[in-house]
């Protein structure tokens, strides 16, 4: 779940073990079977703003700029989509050196979503 060693502090991944949780077998099967066929239909139904980041060194998903752009476009019902490939991170972005910046982006996104026009 981590990128190259230079992308995280030495205490990782050991320090992240408290966040580990078993993954249901059905979910792992779904990732490679049903999910690719249903993602576009499901994503199109999302009507909330979307903030999506994919780690450059993610080993669970296919990671490249085009995949991230195409995934973002699938949220056609969303009023706004902010989808980007995040450099210098693996799957567990929060535990990488860029994690704090990523978390601040998420907070900023949430704060922007909370602004209602005309109020």
Biopython code that builds the backbone (N, CA, C, O; Angstrom):
import numpy as np
from Bio.PDB.StructureBuilder import StructureBuilder

atoms = [
    (1, "UNK", "N", (0.812, -1.212, 0.000)),
    (1, "UNK", "CA", (0.000, 0.000, 0.000)),
    (1, "UNK", "C", (0.852, 1.271, 0.000)),
    (1, "UNK", "O", (0.318, 2.380, 0.022)),
    (2, "UNK", "N", (2.151, 1.108, -0.025)),
    (2, "UNK", "CA", (3.054, 2.253, 0.013)),
    (2, "UNK", "C", (3.818, 2.369, -1.296)),
    (2, "UNK", "O", (3.985, 1.396, -2.032)),
    (3, "UNK", "N", (4.276, 3.580, -1.565)),
    (3, "UNK", "CA", (5.117, 3.822, -2.720)),
    (3, "UNK", "C", (6.564, 3.514, -2.373)),
    (3, "UNK", "O", (6.833, 2.847, -1.374)),
    (4, "UNK", "N", (7.498, 3.992, -3.186)),
    (4, "UNK", "CA", (8.918, 3.783, -2.901)),
    (4, "UNK", "C", (9.290, 4.349, -1.531)),
    (4, "UNK", "O", (8.626, 5.253, -1.023)),
    (5, "UNK", "N", (10.358, 3.808, -0.937)),
    (5, "UNK", "CA", (10.753, 4.205, 0.417)),
    (5, "UNK", "C", (10.953, 5.705, 0.588)),
    (5, "UNK", "O", (10.701, 6.229, 1.673)),
    (6, "UNK", "N", (11.392, 6.403, -0.431)),
    (6, "UNK", "CA", (11.627, 7.842, -0.297)),
    (6, "UNK", "C", (10.326, 8.638, -0.184)),
    (6, "UNK", "O", (10.362, 9.830, 0.123)),
    (7, "UNK", "N", (9.169, 7.992, -0.429)),
    (7, "UNK", "CA", (7.890, 8.708, -0.374)),
    (7, "UNK", "C", (7.262, 8.709, 1.010)),
    (7, "UNK", "O", (6.255, 9.384, 1.223)),
    (8, "UNK", "N", (7.831, 7.971, 1.955)),
    (8, "UNK", "CA", (7.268, 7.926, 3.308)),
    (8, "UNK", "C", (8.379, 7.903, 4.352)),
    (8, "UNK", "O", (9.520, 7.539, 4.067)),
    (9, "UNK", "N", (8.020, 8.295, 5.548)),
    (9, "UNK", "CA", (8.949, 8.307, 6.671)),
    (9, "UNK", "C", (9.268, 6.874, 7.086)),
    (9, "UNK", "O", (8.448, 5.978, 6.884)),
    (10, "UNK", "N", (10.422, 6.651, 7.652)),
    (10, "UNK", "CA", (10.863, 5.299, 8.043)),
    (10, "UNK", "C", (9.916, 4.597, 9.011)),
    (10, "UNK", "O", (9.862, 3.367, 9.025)),
    (11, "UNK", "N", (9.176, 5.341, 9.813)),
    (11, "UNK", "CA", (8.266, 4.704, 10.775)),
    (11, "UNK", "C", (7.077, 4.050, 10.077)),
    (11, "UNK", "O", (6.362, 3.243, 10.671)),
    (12, "UNK", "N", (6.878, 4.404, 8.829)),
    (12, "UNK", "CA", (5.831, 3.773, 8.038)),
    (12, "UNK", "C", (6.462, 2.593, 7.311)),
    (12, "UNK", "O", (7.653, 2.682, 7.012)),
    (13, "UNK", "N", (5.801, 1.535, 7.009)),
    (13, "UNK", "CA", (4.390, 1.274, 7.255)),
    (13, "UNK", "C", (4.060, 0.725, 8.648)),
    (13, "UNK", "O", (2.883, 0.576, 8.973)),
    (14, "UNK", "N", (5.059, 0.423, 9.474)),
    (14, "UNK", "CA", (4.782, -0.157, 10.790)),
    (14, "UNK", "C", (3.824, 0.712, 11.610)),
    (14, "UNK", "O", (2.904, 0.186, 12.237)),
    (15, "UNK", "N", (4.023, 2.020, 11.614)),
    (15, "UNK", "CA", (3.168, 2.918, 12.396)),
    (15, "UNK", "C", (1.729, 2.950, 11.878)),
    (15, "UNK", "O", (0.815, 3.331, 12.610)),
    (16, "UNK", "N", (1.528, 2.560, 10.644)),
    (16, "UNK", "CA", (0.178, 2.601, 10.069)),
    (16, "UNK", "C", (-0.631, 1.345, 10.372)),
    (16, "UNK", "O", (-1.814, 1.284, 10.037)),
    (17, "UNK", "N", (-0.033, 0.365, 10.984)),
    (17, "UNK", "CA", (-0.713, -0.918, 11.235)),
    (17, "UNK", "C", (-2.030, -0.762, 12.009)),
    (17, "UNK", "O", (-2.948, -1.564, 11.836)),
    (18, "UNK", "N", (-2.124, 0.252, 12.849)),
    (18, "UNK", "CA", (-3.367, 0.437, 13.612)),
    (18, "UNK", "C", (-4.546, 0.765, 12.704)),
    (18, "UNK", "O", (-5.700, 0.601, 13.100)),
    (19, "UNK", "N", (-4.265, 1.225, 11.495)),
    (19, "UNK", "CA", (-5.332, 1.550, 10.546)),
    (19, "UNK", "C", (-5.708, 0.362, 9.669)),
    (19, "UNK", "O", (-6.652, 0.444, 8.883)),
    (20, "UNK", "N", (-4.984, -0.730, 9.798)),
    (20, "UNK", "CA", (-5.278, -1.918, 8.988)),
    (20, "UNK", "C", (-6.650, -2.490, 9.337)),
    (20, "UNK", "O", (-7.081, -2.469, 10.490)),
    (21, "UNK", "N", (-7.303, -2.988, 8.332)),
    (21, "UNK", "CA", (-8.588, -3.662, 8.522)),
    (21, "UNK", "C", (-8.696, -4.758, 7.466)),
    (21, "UNK", "O", (-8.257, -4.573, 6.331)),
    (22, "UNK", "N", (-9.268, -5.881, 7.829)),
    (22, "UNK", "CA", (-9.426, -6.945, 6.840)),
    (22, "UNK", "C", (-10.361, -6.505, 5.710)),
    (22, "UNK", "O", (-11.335, -5.786, 5.935)),
    (23, "UNK", "N", (-10.051, -6.940, 4.521)),
    (23, "UNK", "CA", (-10.884, -6.625, 3.368)),
    (23, "UNK", "C", (-11.753, -7.843, 3.080)),
    (23, "UNK", "O", (-11.238, -8.952, 2.938)),
    (24, "UNK", "N", (-13.056, -7.648, 2.994)),
    (24, "UNK", "CA", (-13.928, -8.784, 2.677)),
    (24, "UNK", "C", (-13.562, -9.384, 1.314)),
    (24, "UNK", "O", (-13.294, -8.658, 0.356)),
    (25, "UNK", "N", (-13.554, -10.687, 1.247)),
    (25, "UNK", "CA", (-13.207, -11.389, -0.002)),
    (25, "UNK", "C", (-14.089, -10.918, -1.159)),
    (25, "UNK", "O", (-13.610, -10.742, -2.279)),
    (26, "UNK", "N", (-15.369, -10.715, -0.883)),
    (26, "UNK", "CA", (-16.302, -10.276, -1.927)),
    (26, "UNK", "C", (-15.871, -8.938, -2.534)),
    (26, "UNK", "O", (-16.042, -8.710, -3.732)),
    (27, "UNK", "N", (-15.312, -8.059, -1.703)),
    (27, "UNK", "CA", (-14.852, -6.757, -2.204)),
    (27, "UNK", "C", (-13.659, -6.929, -3.145)),
    (27, "UNK", "O", (-13.584, -6.269, -4.182)),
    (28, "UNK", "N", (-12.743, -7.800, -2.791)),
    (28, "UNK", "CA", (-11.580, -8.052, -3.653)),
    (28, "UNK", "C", (-12.006, -8.646, -4.995)),
    (28, "UNK", "O", (-11.446, -8.307, -6.038)),
    (29, "UNK", "N", (-12.984, -9.519, -4.958)),
    (29, "UNK", "CA", (-13.498, -10.108, -6.198)),
    (29, "UNK", "C", (-14.211, -9.045, -7.028)),
    (29, "UNK", "O", (-14.057, -9.001, -8.249)),
    (30, "UNK", "N", (-14.988, -8.192, -6.371)),
    (30, "UNK", "CA", (-15.723, -7.128, -7.053)),
    (30, "UNK", "C", (-14.792, -6.164, -7.787)),
    (30, "UNK", "O", (-15.122, -5.692, -8.875)),
    (31, "UNK", "N", (-13.635, -5.870, -7.201)),
    (31, "UNK", "CA", (-12.679, -4.933, -7.806)),
    (31, "UNK", "C", (-12.287, -5.371, -9.213)),
    (31, "UNK", "O", (-12.120, -4.534, -10.101)),
    (32, "UNK", "N", (-12.140, -6.672, -9.418)),
    (32, "UNK", "CA", (-11.679, -7.165, -10.718)),
    (32, "UNK", "C", (-12.793, -7.755, -11.581)),
    (32, "UNK", "O", (-12.545, -8.186, -12.707)),
    (33, "UNK", "N", (-14.022, -7.775, -11.053)),
    (33, "UNK", "CA", (-15.106, -8.360, -11.838)),
    (33, "UNK", "C", (-16.216, -7.337, -12.112)),
    (33, "UNK", "O", (-16.279, -6.775, -13.205)),
    (34, "UNK", "N", (-17.077, -7.096, -11.145)),
    (34, "UNK", "CA", (-18.247, -6.230, -11.341)),
    (34, "UNK", "C", (-17.915, -4.749, -11.422)),
    (34, "UNK", "O", (-18.516, -4.024, -12.215)),
    (35, "UNK", "N", (-16.969, -4.291, -10.616)),
    (35, "UNK", "CA", (-16.657, -2.853, -10.545)),
    (35, "UNK", "C", (-16.322, -2.233, -11.901)),
    (35, "UNK", "O", (-16.910, -1.206, -12.240)),
    (36, "UNK", "N", (-15.414, -2.796, -12.692)),
    (36, "UNK", "CA", (-15.094, -2.166, -13.983)),
    (36, "UNK", "C", (-16.310, -2.022, -14.903)),
    (36, "UNK", "O", (-16.396, -1.069, -15.678)),
    (37, "UNK", "N", (-17.241, -2.964, -14.815)),
    (37, "UNK", "CA", (-18.425, -2.916, -15.677)),
    (37, "UNK", "C", (-19.492, -1.951, -15.163)),
    (37, "UNK", "O", (-20.289, -1.444, -15.952)),
    (38, "UNK", "N", (-19.521, -1.689, -13.859)),
    (38, "UNK", "CA", (-20.602, -0.868, -13.298)),
    (38, "UNK", "C", (-20.178, 0.539, -12.871)),
    (38, "UNK", "O", (-21.038, 1.363, -12.559)),
    (39, "UNK", "N", (-18.893, 0.828, -12.851)),
    (39, "UNK", "CA", (-18.424, 2.104, -12.297)),
    (39, "UNK", "C", (-19.008, 3.316, -13.024)),
    (39, "UNK", "O", (-19.395, 4.283, -12.369)),
    (40, "UNK", "N", (-19.081, 3.293, -14.336)),
    (40, "UNK", "CA", (-19.592, 4.462, -15.073)),
    (40, "UNK", "C", (-21.054, 4.738, -14.730)),
    (40, "UNK", "O", (-21.438, 5.887, -14.514)),
    (41, "UNK", "N", (-21.852, 3.702, -14.682)),
    (41, "UNK", "CA", (-23.265, 3.878, -14.349)),
    (41, "UNK", "C", (-23.436, 4.406, -12.921)),
    (41, "UNK", "O", (-24.245, 5.302, -12.681)),
    (42, "UNK", "N", (-22.682, 3.853, -11.984)),
    (42, "UNK", "CA", (-22.777, 4.282, -10.589)),
    (42, "UNK", "C", (-22.247, 5.711, -10.409)),
    (42, "UNK", "O", (-22.878, 6.524, -9.734)),
    (43, "UNK", "N", (-21.113, 6.012, -10.999)),
    (43, "UNK", "CA", (-20.515, 7.348, -10.854)),
    (43, "UNK", "C", (-21.423, 8.424, -11.440)),
    (43, "UNK", "O", (-21.503, 9.523, -10.890)),
    (44, "UNK", "N", (-22.100, 8.137, -12.530)),
    (44, "UNK", "CA", (-22.989, 9.115, -13.172)),
    (44, "UNK", "C", (-24.149, 9.519, -12.265)),
    (44, "UNK", "O", (-24.745, 10.577, -12.465)),
    (45, "UNK", "N", (-24.474, 8.697, -11.275)),
    (45, "UNK", "CA", (-25.577, 8.978, -10.356)),
    (45, "UNK", "C", (-25.165, 9.892, -9.195)),
    (45, "UNK", "O", (-26.019, 10.356, -8.439)),
    (46, "UNK", "N", (-23.875, 10.147, -9.054)),
    (46, "UNK", "CA", (-23.388, 10.998, -7.962)),
    (46, "UNK", "C", (-23.733, 12.449, -8.271)),
    (46, "UNK", "O", (-23.387, 12.958, -9.337)),
    (47, "UNK", "N", (-24.413, 13.113, -7.342)),
    (47, "UNK", "CA", (-24.834, 14.506, -7.572)),
    (47, "UNK", "C", (-24.138, 15.486, -6.634)),
    (47, "UNK", "O", (-24.473, 16.671, -6.619)),
    (48, "UNK", "N", (-23.203, 15.020, -5.875)),
    (48, "UNK", "CA", (-22.424, 15.874, -4.968)),
    (48, "UNK", "C", (-21.067, 16.192, -5.611)),
    (48, "UNK", "O", (-20.632, 15.467, -6.506)),
    (49, "UNK", "N", (-20.394, 17.257, -5.175)),
    (49, "UNK", "CA", (-19.049, 17.537, -5.668)),
    (49, "UNK", "C", (-18.103, 16.375, -5.343)),
    (49, "UNK", "O", (-18.259, 15.698, -4.326)),
    (50, "UNK", "N", (-17.130, 16.158, -6.216)),
    (50, "UNK", "CA", (-16.206, 15.036, -6.068)),
    (50, "UNK", "C", (-14.767, 15.538, -5.991)),
    (50, "UNK", "O", (-14.327, 16.334, -6.821)),
    (51, "UNK", "N", (-14.047, 15.061, -4.985)),
    (51, "UNK", "CA", (-12.607, 15.313, -4.829)),
    (51, "UNK", "C", (-11.937, 13.947, -4.874)),
    (51, "UNK", "O", (-12.161, 13.120, -3.991)),
    (52, "UNK", "N", (-11.116, 13.699, -5.897)),
    (52, "UNK", "CA", (-10.525, 12.374, -6.091)),
    (52, "UNK", "C", (-9.037, 12.503, -6.347)),
    (52, "UNK", "O", (-8.606, 13.269, -7.209)),
    (53, "UNK", "N", (-8.257, 11.748, -5.592)),
    (53, "UNK", "CA", (-6.818, 11.687, -5.792)),
    (53, "UNK", "C", (-6.402, 10.238, -5.892)),
    (53, "UNK", "O", (-6.876, 9.388, -5.139)),
    (54, "UNK", "N", (-5.524, 9.966, -6.815)),
    (54, "UNK", "CA", (-4.963, 8.631, -6.997)),
    (54, "UNK", "C", (-3.460, 8.742, -6.828)),
    (54, "UNK", "O", (-2.827, 9.570, -7.483)),
    (55, "UNK", "N", (-2.881, 7.931, -5.970)),
    (55, "UNK", "CA", (-1.444, 7.954, -5.746)),
    (55, "UNK", "C", (-0.674, 7.477, -6.966)),
    (55, "UNK", "O", (-1.032, 6.481, -7.594)),
    (56, "UNK", "N", (0.370, 8.189, -7.288)),
    (56, "UNK", "CA", (1.220, 7.863, -8.447)),
    (56, "UNK", "C", (1.716, 6.413, -8.406)),
    (56, "UNK", "O", (1.815, 5.763, -9.448)),
    (57, "UNK", "N", (2.026, 5.908, -7.220)),
    (57, "UNK", "CA", (2.596, 4.573, -7.083)),
    (57, "UNK", "C", (1.606, 3.560, -6.523)),
    (57, "UNK", "O", (2.014, 2.568, -5.921)),
    (58, "UNK", "N", (0.327, 3.794, -6.711)),
    (58, "UNK", "CA", (-0.706, 2.874, -6.243)),
    (58, "UNK", "C", (-0.546, 1.536, -6.963)),
    (58, "UNK", "O", (-0.421, 1.491, -8.187)),
    (59, "UNK", "N", (-0.549, 0.461, -6.201)),
    (59, "UNK", "CA", (-0.420, -0.883, -6.792)),
    (59, "UNK", "C", (-1.759, -1.621, -6.831)),
    (59, "UNK", "O", (-1.840, -2.728, -7.363)),
    (60, "UNK", "N", (-2.805, -1.017, -6.273)),
    (60, "UNK", "CA", (-4.119, -1.651, -6.287)),
    (60, "UNK", "C", (-4.889, -1.289, -7.562)),
    (60, "UNK", "O", (-5.576, -2.128, -8.144)),
    (61, "UNK", "N", (-4.764, -0.037, -7.980)),
    (61, "UNK", "CA", (-5.478, 0.455, -9.161)),
    (61, "UNK", "C", (-4.490, 0.782, -10.280)),
    (61, "UNK", "O", (-3.298, 0.968, -10.035)),
    (62, "UNK", "N", (-4.997, 0.847, -11.498)),
    (62, "UNK", "CA", (-4.178, 1.320, -12.620)),
    (62, "UNK", "C", (-3.986, 2.807, -12.415)),
    (62, "UNK", "O", (-4.960, 3.547, -12.277)),
    (63, "UNK", "N", (-2.759, 3.246, -12.392)),
    (63, "UNK", "CA", (-2.487, 4.654, -12.092)),
    (63, "UNK", "C", (-1.726, 5.330, -13.210)),
    (63, "UNK", "O", (-0.549, 5.055, -13.444)),
    (64, "UNK", "N", (-2.407, 6.200, -13.881)),
    (64, "UNK", "CA", (-1.783, 7.104, -14.833)),
    (64, "UNK", "C", (-2.745, 8.272, -15.037)),
    (64, "UNK", "O", (-3.922, 8.199, -14.686)),
    (65, "UNK", "N", (-2.229, 9.319, -15.598)),
    (65, "UNK", "CA", (-3.002, 10.559, -15.751)),
    (65, "UNK", "C", (-4.306, 10.333, -16.521)),
    (65, "UNK", "O", (-5.352, 10.850, -16.130)),
    (66, "UNK", "N", (-4.250, 9.577, -17.592)),
    (66, "UNK", "CA", (-5.448, 9.355, -18.405)),
    (66, "UNK", "C", (-6.522, 8.589, -17.640)),
    (66, "UNK", "O", (-7.702, 8.925, -17.734)),
    (67, "UNK", "N", (-6.131, 7.567, -16.885)),
    (67, "UNK", "CA", (-7.100, 6.803, -16.093)),
    (67, "UNK", "C", (-7.809, 7.708, -15.091)),
    (67, "UNK", "O", (-9.022, 7.606, -14.906)),
    (68, "UNK", "N", (-7.057, 8.586, -14.448)),
    (68, "UNK", "CA", (-7.635, 9.499, -13.458)),
    (68, "UNK", "C", (-8.601, 10.475, -14.139)),
    (68, "UNK", "O", (-9.691, 10.731, -13.626)),
    (69, "UNK", "N", (-8.208, 11.007, -15.269)),
    (69, "UNK", "CA", (-9.076, 11.936, -16.014)),
    (69, "UNK", "C", (-10.372, 11.238, -16.434)),
    (69, "UNK", "O", (-11.459, 11.789, -16.262)),
    (70, "UNK", "N", (-10.258, 10.037, -16.980)),
    (70, "UNK", "CA", (-11.441, 9.297, -17.428)),
    (70, "UNK", "C", (-12.353, 8.943, -16.246)),
    (70, "UNK", "O", (-13.577, 9.008, -16.366)),
    (71, "UNK", "N", (-11.766, 8.571, -15.115)),
    (71, "UNK", "CA", (-12.569, 8.270, -13.928)),
    (71, "UNK", "C", (-13.317, 9.527, -13.485)),
    (71, "UNK", "O", (-14.502, 9.456, -13.160)),
    (72, "UNK", "N", (-12.646, 10.661, -13.469)),
    (72, "UNK", "CA", (-13.294, 11.923, -13.096)),
    (72, "UNK", "C", (-14.457, 12.254, -14.015)),
    (72, "UNK", "O", (-15.495, 12.731, -13.556)),
    (73, "UNK", "N", (-14.296, 12.009, -15.295)),
    (73, "UNK", "CA", (-15.359, 12.298, -16.279)),
    (73, "UNK", "C", (-16.591, 11.421, -16.062)),
    (73, "UNK", "O", (-17.694, 11.785, -16.470)),
    (74, "UNK", "N", (-16.407, 10.270, -15.422)),
    (74, "UNK", "CA", (-17.542, 9.371, -15.181)),
    (74, "UNK", "C", (-18.572, 9.990, -14.231)),
    (74, "UNK", "O", (-19.727, 9.565, -14.214)),
    (75, "UNK", "N", (-18.167, 10.984, -13.446)),
    (75, "UNK", "CA", (-19.076, 11.648, -12.503)),
    (75, "UNK", "C", (-19.839, 12.769, -13.210)),
    (75, "UNK", "O", (-19.792, 13.929, -12.802)),
    (76, "UNK", "N", (-20.525, 12.401, -14.255)),
    (76, "UNK", "CA", (-21.207, 13.377, -15.110)),
    (76, "UNK", "C", (-22.365, 14.095, -14.423)),
    (76, "UNK", "O", (-22.757, 15.171, -14.874)),
    (77, "UNK", "N", (-22.919, 13.545, -13.362)),
    (77, "UNK", "CA", (-24.002, 14.192, -12.625)),
    (77, "UNK", "C", (-23.522, 15.117, -11.520)),
    (77, "UNK", "O", (-24.329, 15.784, -10.871)),
    (78, "UNK", "N", (-22.237, 15.161, -11.306)),
    (78, "UNK", "CA", (-21.673, 15.991, -10.234)),
    (78, "UNK", "C", (-21.546, 17.443, -10.685)),
    (78, "UNK", "O", (-21.195, 17.702, -11.837)),
    (79, "UNK", "N", (-21.826, 18.391, -9.796)),
    (79, "UNK", "CA", (-21.681, 19.804, -10.161)),
    (79, "UNK", "C", (-20.213, 20.214, -10.333)),
    (79, "UNK", "O", (-19.922, 21.186, -11.030)),
    (80, "UNK", "N", (-19.284, 19.479, -9.701)),
    (80, "UNK", "CA", (-17.856, 19.755, -9.882)),
    (80, "UNK", "C", (-17.048, 18.510, -9.559)),
    (80, "UNK", "O", (-17.371, 17.758, -8.639)),
    (81, "UNK", "N", (-15.996, 18.311, -10.331)),
    (81, "UNK", "CA", (-15.117, 17.164, -10.134)),
    (81, "UNK", "C", (-13.680, 17.659, -10.136)),
    (81, "UNK", "O", (-13.243, 18.321, -11.078)),
    (82, "UNK", "N", (-12.956, 17.337, -9.086)),
    (82, "UNK", "CA", (-11.545, 17.680, -8.964)),
    (82, "UNK", "C", (-10.794, 16.356, -8.860)),
    (82, "UNK", "O", (-10.653, 15.804, -7.769)),
    (83, "UNK", "N", (-10.314, 15.849, -9.986)),
    (83, "UNK", "CA", (-9.648, 14.547, -10.043)),
    (83, "UNK", "C", (-8.226, 14.724, -10.552)),
    (83, "UNK", "O", (-8.002, 15.288, -11.623)),
    (84, "UNK", "N", (-7.263, 14.231, -9.767)),
    (84, "UNK", "CA", (-5.855, 14.356, -10.170)),
    (84, "UNK", "C", (-5.034, 13.174, -9.676)),
    (84, "UNK", "O", (-5.356, 12.536, -8.673)),
    (85, "UNK", "N", (-3.968, 12.907, -10.409)),
    (85, "UNK", "CA", (-2.963, 11.948, -9.982)),
    (85, "UNK", "C", (-2.045, 12.675, -9.013)),
    (85, "UNK", "O", (-1.554, 13.762, -9.318)),
    (86, "UNK", "N", (-1.809, 12.086, -7.852)),
    (86, "UNK", "CA", (-0.990, 12.727, -6.831)),
    (86, "UNK", "C", (0.411, 12.125, -6.840)),
    (86, "UNK", "O", (0.589, 10.941, -6.555)),
    (87, "UNK", "N", (1.393, 12.944, -7.166)),
    (87, "UNK", "CA", (2.780, 12.492, -7.244)),
    (87, "UNK", "C", (3.310, 12.114, -5.865)),
    (87, "UNK", "O", (2.865, 12.643, -4.846)),
    (88, "UNK", "N", (4.250, 11.206, -5.851)),
    (88, "UNK", "CA", (5.008, 10.824, -4.649)),
    (88, "UNK", "C", (4.187, 10.145, -3.569)),
    (88, "UNK", "O", (4.456, 10.324, -2.381)),
    (89, "UNK", "N", (3.185, 9.365, -3.970)),
    (89, "UNK", "CA", (2.368, 8.639, -2.997)),
    (89, "UNK", "C", (1.949, 7.289, -3.563)),
    (89, "UNK", "O", (1.793, 7.123, -4.772)),
    (90, "UNK", "N", (1.772, 6.335, -2.662)),
    (90, "UNK", "CA", (1.213, 5.041, -3.021)),
    (90, "UNK", "C", (-0.270, 5.031, -2.708)),
    (90, "UNK", "O", (-0.897, 6.088, -2.642)),
    (91, "UNK", "N", (-0.839, 3.851, -2.513)),
    (91, "UNK", "CA", (-2.281, 3.733, -2.284)),
    (91, "UNK", "C", (-2.720, 4.456, -1.008)),
    (91, "UNK", "O", (-3.731, 5.159, -1.016)),
    (92, "UNK", "N", (-1.985, 4.295, 0.065)),
    (92, "UNK", "CA", (-2.319, 4.950, 1.338)),
    (92, "UNK", "C", (-1.704, 6.354, 1.369)),
    (92, "UNK", "O", (-0.698, 6.580, 2.042)),
    (93, "UNK", "N", (-2.303, 7.276, 0.652)),
    (93, "UNK", "CA", (-1.758, 8.628, 0.496)),
    (93, "UNK", "C", (-1.494, 9.280, 1.847)),
    (93, "UNK", "O", (-0.458, 9.918, 2.033)),
    (94, "UNK", "N", (-2.410, 9.128, 2.783)),
    (94, "UNK", "CA", (-2.281, 9.781, 4.091)),
    (94, "UNK", "C", (-0.975, 9.448, 4.802)),
    (94, "UNK", "O", (-0.470, 10.266, 5.571)),
    (95, "UNK", "N", (-0.424, 8.272, 4.563)),
    (95, "UNK", "CA", (0.775, 7.834, 5.267)),
    (95, "UNK", "C", (2.079, 8.175, 4.536)),
    (95, "UNK", "O", (3.157, 7.758, 4.958)),
    (96, "UNK", "N", (1.980, 8.916, 3.468)),
    (96, "UNK", "CA", (3.164, 9.328, 2.719)),
    (96, "UNK", "C", (3.564, 10.754, 3.112)),
    (96, "UNK", "O", (2.807, 11.458, 3.780)),
    (97, "UNK", "N", (4.727, 11.156, 2.700)),
    (97, "UNK", "CA", (5.228, 12.504, 3.025)),
    (97, "UNK", "C", (4.281, 13.593, 2.508)),
    (97, "UNK", "O", (4.206, 14.674, 3.093)),
    (98, "UNK", "N", (3.566, 13.320, 1.427)),
    (98, "UNK", "CA", (2.619, 14.303, 0.886)),
    (98, "UNK", "C", (1.256, 14.226, 1.569)),
    (98, "UNK", "O", (0.330, 14.944, 1.193)),
    (99, "UNK", "N", (1.131, 13.353, 2.578)),
    (99, "UNK", "CA", (-0.151, 13.116, 3.245)),
    (99, "UNK", "C", (-0.772, 14.345, 3.876)),
    (99, "UNK", "O", (-1.975, 14.568, 3.739)),
    (100, "UNK", "N", (0.023, 15.143, 4.564)),
    (100, "UNK", "CA", (-0.528, 16.337, 5.221)),
    (100, "UNK", "C", (-1.058, 17.314, 4.166)),
    (100, "UNK", "O", (-2.129, 17.896, 4.343)),
    (101, "UNK", "N", (-0.318, 17.494, 3.077)),
    (101, "UNK", "CA", (-0.805, 18.365, 2.003)),
    (101, "UNK", "C", (-2.105, 17.845, 1.411)),
    (101, "UNK", "O", (-3.015, 18.621, 1.122)),
    (102, "UNK", "N", (-2.191, 16.536, 1.231)),
    (102, "UNK", "CA", (-3.404, 15.889, 0.733)),
    (102, "UNK", "C", (-4.574, 16.147, 1.677)),
    (102, "UNK", "O", (-5.672, 16.475, 1.229)),
    (103, "UNK", "N", (-4.346, 16.000, 2.975)),
    (103, "UNK", "CA", (-5.405, 16.223, 3.958)),
    (103, "UNK", "C", (-5.853, 17.682, 3.961)),
    (103, "UNK", "O", (-7.041, 17.965, 4.114)),
    (104, "UNK", "N", (-4.917, 18.605, 3.794)),
    (104, "UNK", "CA", (-5.288, 20.026, 3.716)),
    (104, "UNK", "C", (-6.119, 20.300, 2.459)),
    (104, "UNK", "O", (-7.050, 21.104, 2.496)),
    (105, "UNK", "N", (-5.784, 19.633, 1.344)),
    (105, "UNK", "CA", (-6.607, 19.759, 0.127)),
    (105, "UNK", "C", (-8.031, 19.303, 0.403)),
    (105, "UNK", "O", (-8.992, 19.949, -0.017)),
    (106, "UNK", "N", (-8.163, 18.183, 1.114)),
    (106, "UNK", "CA", (-9.492, 17.661, 1.425)),
    (106, "UNK", "C", (-10.286, 18.634, 2.289)),
    (106, "UNK", "O", (-11.477, 18.848, 2.063)),
    (107, "UNK", "N", (-9.619, 19.220, 3.277)),
    (107, "UNK", "CA", (-10.292, 20.196, 4.141)),
    (107, "UNK", "C", (-10.720, 21.411, 3.327)),
    (107, "UNK", "O", (-11.841, 21.898, 3.470)),
    (108, "UNK", "N", (-9.825, 21.897, 2.475)),
    (108, "UNK", "CA", (-10.160, 23.037, 1.616)),
    (108, "UNK", "C", (-11.340, 22.727, 0.712)),
    (108, "UNK", "O", (-12.222, 23.566, 0.531)),
    (109, "UNK", "N", (-11.362, 21.527, 0.144)),
    (109, "UNK", "CA", (-12.464, 21.103, -0.711)),
    (109, "UNK", "C", (-13.781, 21.116, 0.079)),
    (109, "UNK", "O", (-14.793, 21.631, -0.396)),
    (110, "UNK", "N", (-13.754, 20.547, 1.276)),
    (110, "UNK", "CA", (-14.961, 20.511, 2.108)),
    (110, "UNK", "C", (-15.431, 21.918, 2.457)),
    (110, "UNK", "O", (-16.631, 22.192, 2.443)),
    (111, "UNK", "N", (-14.496, 22.812, 2.769)),
    (111, "UNK", "CA", (-14.871, 24.187, 3.103)),
    (111, "UNK", "C", (-15.489, 24.898, 1.894)),
    (111, "UNK", "O", (-16.456, 25.646, 2.035)),
    (112, "UNK", "N", (-14.926, 24.661, 0.710)),
    (112, "UNK", "CA", (-15.509, 25.263, -0.504)),
    (112, "UNK", "C", (-16.902, 24.721, -0.768)),
    (112, "UNK", "O", (-17.783, 25.460, -1.208)),
    (113, "UNK", "N", (-17.110, 23.440, -0.504)),
    (113, "UNK", "CA", (-18.438, 22.840, -0.700)),
    (113, "UNK", "C", (-19.460, 23.428, 0.256)),
    (113, "UNK", "O", (-20.652, 23.450, -0.050)),
    (114, "UNK", "N", (-19.008, 23.906, 1.410)),
    (114, "UNK", "CA", (-19.908, 24.457, 2.411)),
    (114, "UNK", "C", (-20.369, 25.859, 2.111)),
    (114, "UNK", "O", (-21.264, 26.371, 2.783)),
    (115, "UNK", "N", (-19.777, 26.496, 1.113)),
    (115, "UNK", "CA", (-20.177, 27.865, 0.761)),
    (115, "UNK", "C", (-21.420, 27.775, -0.148)),
    (115, "UNK", "O", (-21.397, 27.133, -1.199)),
    (116, "UNK", "N", (-22.479, 28.425, 0.284)),
    (116, "UNK", "CA", (-23.716, 28.414, -0.490)),
    (116, "UNK", "C", (-23.889, 29.781, -1.131)),
    (116, "UNK", "O", (-23.858, 30.806, -0.450)),
    (117, "UNK", "N", (-24.073, 29.788, -2.463)),
    (117, "UNK", "CA", (-24.264, 31.062, -3.189)),
    (117, "UNK", "C", (-25.466, 31.834, -2.655)),
    (117, "UNK", "O", (-26.509, 31.249, -2.362)),
    (118, "UNK", "N", (-25.315, 33.119, -2.535)),
    (118, "UNK", "CA", (-26.414, 33.967, -2.123)),
    (118, "UNK", "C", (-26.630, 34.044, -0.629)),
    (118, "UNK", "O", (-27.584, 34.676, -0.176)),
    (119, "UNK", "N", (-25.769, 33.418, 0.142)),
    (119, "UNK", "CA", (-25.930, 33.473, 1.606)),
    (119, "UNK", "C", (-24.747, 34.141, 2.240)),
    (119, "UNK", "O", (-24.699, 34.281, 3.462)),
]
sb = StructureBuilder()
sb.init_structure("model")
sb.init_model(0)
sb.init_chain("A")
sb.init_seg("    ")
for serial, (resi, resn, name, xyz) in enumerate(atoms, 1):
    if name == "N":
        sb.init_residue(resn, " ", resi, " ")
    sb.init_atom(name, np.array(xyz, "f"), 0.0, 1.0, " ", f" {name:<3s}", serial, name[0])
structure = sb.get_structure()
